[in-house]
C-alpha cells in the first residue's frame, strides 16, 4: 500500500481511500460516505441556525413570531436529520 495508512485497533489495516462501506441509519437507509457527509453537513448547519435563533431569543423579551416558528421547524428538521445519520 502507498500513501497514509489508517490502523484499526484489532489489526485491520486499510488506506483511508479504501473506506467505502455504506452506513445504515436508524431508518434502515444505507448511505455512501458521500451521502452521509452531506447529511452531516446539513445537520451541522441546522444546529448552527438553531444556536443563532436561541441567541436572538435570549437577547429580546419578545421575539418575533417568525423567529419562534423557524426555531420550531429547525428543531423538527434536526430531529429528522439525526435519525437519518445515526448508525
N, C-alpha and C positions, 0 to 999 in steps of 0.2 A: 504494500500500500504506500502511496505517496501522499504528501500533504499532512495536515494536522490530524491527529488521531484522538478519538474520544475513547476512554476506557471505562467500561462498566464495572461496578464492584464485584460482580460474580464471574469475571473472566471473559465476558463478551467484548471483543474489540471490533469497532467499526468506525469508518470515517463518517464525519458529520453529514456528508453528502449522500450517504447510503441510508440515512434515516428517513425513509419514505413510507412508513407504515401508516395506515389510516387509523384515526381515533374514533371511538364510538362514544357519543354523548348520552346523557340521561334519557333523551328522547328516542334513542336507538339509532339515530342517524350516524353514518360514518363520514368523517371529514378527512380530506387530504391535509397535509401540513399547511399548504397554501390557504385552504378554506378555513382551517382552524385559526390561522394567523389573522385573516380578515375579520372573523367573528370576534376574536380577542381585541383587535383594534377598535371595533365598534363598541365593545363593552367598555374599554378604557375611555373612549370619547363620551359615552353615556355617563360614566362616573364623573368625568370632569365637568360636564354640563350640570349634573345634579349638585356638585360641590359649589359651582358658581351660583346656582339658584338658592342654595342654602345660605351662602354668604349674603346674597341680596336680601333674603327674608329676615336674617338676623340684623341687618342694618336699618330696617324700616319697621315701624309699628303697624303699618297697613300695606302689605304687599299687594300689588295689582292682581286682579283675578287671573289674568293670562299667565302670569308667572307661577301662580299656585297650580293652575291647571296643567301647565307644562311640566312642573315638577312631578305631579301625579302620573302623567303619561310617561315620563322618563323612568320613574320607578317601575312601572309595568314593563317597559322595554328592557330595563336592566334585568328584571326577573326572567323574562323570556330568553334573553341572550345568555344569561348564566346557565339556564337549563340546556341551551344549545351547545355550550362549550365544555360543560362539566363532564369529565370522563366517567 
